[in-house]
């Protein structure tokens, strides 16, 4: 750990003796080196991606481990505390590997790309000291949190919970600081346009335009990544378990991992859309290459992988309903949810630019298939992803209701229920009215549109106001003990407004006021997120304390459900490798986009086939390493004659 922190400061020493980089980016003999004759780019690519994958796991797992511990602390249920402890055991085993790959990455960058590192260090050297301090803080907090678990029970439990929160704070700050280096390479600030030299402050470099969008995207991605890996770990343990007690424990652990992964996956497409929009704002060239140029087909691959995650996560929930007595009454809904998922998935991955043969062009009257002309556009894809998210959320609500009887009268929840419902209504209505009002007040000139085109801003704004009214109506129905009807109405109104109306209206916007499409996408996302918040609140209040019609038989899951968890893990690892390639590859032959050019022999954009070979190799190596690390961590477990309590 100390070695890695010292390595982070090594570029500062190098920069103190390195000359200032040439302004014009002329090639030089000392600018690049080769690693034993291998491609330096591939070496850095592999090491950096492995470091990021382990880092994502180390950042994502503490977040839900800390949440699970707090739940156990407040409810007094020991099983939650045991689960959080097991999560942390996995974390401590992976932490040193993360640090080792970090040190390896620093060595590789200094040795293979000295000119680039000298330039980056001259800008960010002050952040390296902060990073090293945060690294020490995270390491000490992690080991105190893990090894002090049993000693900090009882009256010291509150202190242990605080340590878990601190661990997440240090990890998040570390990620944000490292993100600033990566995002600066895509959207540099503080550069003199004449000399191409840095004349700004360190804070200006850190707070570059892509810093926050990339941070939001990575936080959600890391949580989903950690959740699905924990789910796969539990699945392997479940399949190898010899006692019913162990199978019950690892079944529950796999369910928690899948729930955490899906919870972070649901808002992830919108975080990616936000990042992509800001990339386009920072550079239209990068934006065009991303969605319509050299990287467009990588997004088709991305759509396939994300579709597998959503369908696989839903399948696991449906299989899980088999362990719940009483859930069979909801089985008829599954085929309809599955149909919606498959159709939406097909729209989402449909490309727009598959060329037709000469005969087909003559028959259909164009170079591309007329159906692709519409399904391949962003408006259709925005509608599809919103429908996927609503369907996934509906699956989870059915699972949650599996063994619940009739809901309790709302009056039984007392003042606490009324306050909870009122607070959720205030947040939901406030968000909808805020964005609807902002659309009506939007200056069309800010989007390079005319005053007459402002008329296209009204329909989305009116739909947002209508959804705010629906919150009030469904809240009143909930108070009148018609909560199920309220949820159905709000689901229907959200799907009608966000998916069907705005999905079709988006094609009008693309033709009449194309820059406004980004605002339409935000309106769609906001409606869906409010639906999730509002319907979850109603559901919790409806069934809190309700009678149960059957028990949850943990451990009674078919083996195929565990294979689904393993599939989700492999898919999320491939997705992270793919998106890492896209983010870095968008710079093409620039180290610092538009400022420091890559003049090395490897400064060419890889083909998709080349990319898949490298990313596939990284996935295999990572899964092998993480499996080996988990196996090593399990060697220290005492053998149990009896299983653990469920």
Order of alpha helices (4+ residues) and beta strands (2+ residues): alpha-alpha-alpha-alpha-alpha-alpha-alpha-alpha-alpha-alpha-alpha-alpha-alpha-alpha-alpha-alpha-alpha-alpha-alpha-alpha-beta-beta-alpha
